Amino acid sequence: MRQPATTIDLRRDLVGLLPRLRRFAITLAGEATAADELVQAVCQRAISRGHQWSGEGRLESWVYTLARQQWADDSRKRKPKASVRGNITDIREAARERSAAVDPDAIHRMIADMPDSVSSIFLLVDVEGHSYQQAADIMGIPAASVASQLATARLHFAGLADTHPIHRY
């Protein structure tokens, strides 16, 4: 049996979103393995709920919202664990203890080390280019919270500037 064209298009468009979806998933999960599992679950959820996609707005916003919802659903199912993420002061102290050399994965780790949801907001607004309102809708929070969390993320990176010098060639 042949599938409807909208399902085929949705699958094609999902493939194009995979790198950005994975980056977003890392901000939620904090590490690559859990992020990859989340991406797989989100893609399955998007395909099974493709009929809910109205075609209006940005597909990536809908998929990011599915990712946040999937992560929240999965988090409720897991037993609470001690959080490896600390507050912004702890993150700065840990960053200062690290080597000054920046390896290729350092930026991803710096983003993942931010407090919960701060990294997701940073990725959505400053990396992916979503508006504050779009990011608020994706994360299910008030738009005013986006500005506050984005300021925290930017302060985090400003605090790291002295521990990770920029090399100009």
HUSULQUI-V874246 format. One record per backbone hydrogen bond with DSSP energy under -1.0 kcal/mol. CO is the residue of the C=O (numbers start at 1). NH is the residue of the N-H. E is the energy in kcal/mol with one decimal. If there is no record, write none. Layout:
co;nh;e
CO;NH;E
CO;NH;E
This chain:
co;nh;e
4;8;-1.7
5;9;-2.8
6;10;-2.3
7;11;-2.3
8;12;-2.2
9;13;-2.8
10;14;-2.4
11;15;-1.8
12;16;-1.4
13;17;-1.2
17;21;-3.1
18;22;-2.6
19;23;-1.9
20;24;-2.3
21;25;-2.6
22;26;-2.3
23;27;-1.5
24;28;-1.3
25;29;-3.3
26;30;-2.7
31;35;-2.0
32;36;-2.8
33;37;-1.9
34;38;-2.2
35;39;-2.8
36;40;-2.2
37;41;-2.3
38;42;-2.8
39;43;-2.6
40;44;-2.2
41;45;-2.4
42;46;-3.1
43;47;-2.3
44;48;-2.4
45;49;-1.9
47;50;-1.1
49;52;-2.6
50;53;-1.1
58;62;-1.5
59;63;-2.6
60;64;-2.9
61;65;-2.2
62;66;-2.2
63;67;-2.3
64;68;-2.6
65;69;-2.6
66;70;-2.8
67;71;-2.8
68;72;-2.3
69;73;-2.7
70;74;-2.9
71;75;-2.5
72;76;-1.8
73;77;-1.2
74;78;-1.6
87;91;-1.9
88;92;-2.0
89;93;-2.3
90;94;-2.4
91;95;-2.4
92;96;-2.1
93;97;-1.2
103;106;-2.0
105;109;-2.2
106;110;-2.7
107;111;-2.3
108;112;-2.6
109;113;-2.1
111;114;-1.3
115;118;-1.1
115;119;-1.2
117;121;-2.3
118;122;-2.5
119;123;-2.5
120;124;-2.7
121;125;-2.6
122;126;-1.8
122;127;-1.1
123;128;-3.0
124;130;-2.9
131;135;-2.6
132;136;-2.4
133;137;-2.4
134;138;-2.5
135;139;-2.5
136;140;-1.4
136;141;-2.1
143;147;-1.3
144;148;-1.5
145;149;-2.7
146;150;-2.6
147;151;-2.0
148;152;-1.9
149;153;-2.1
150;154;-2.5
151;155;-2.4
152;156;-2.0
153;157;-2.0
154;158;-2.3
155;159;-2.3
156;160;-1.1
160;163;-1.0
160;164;-1.6
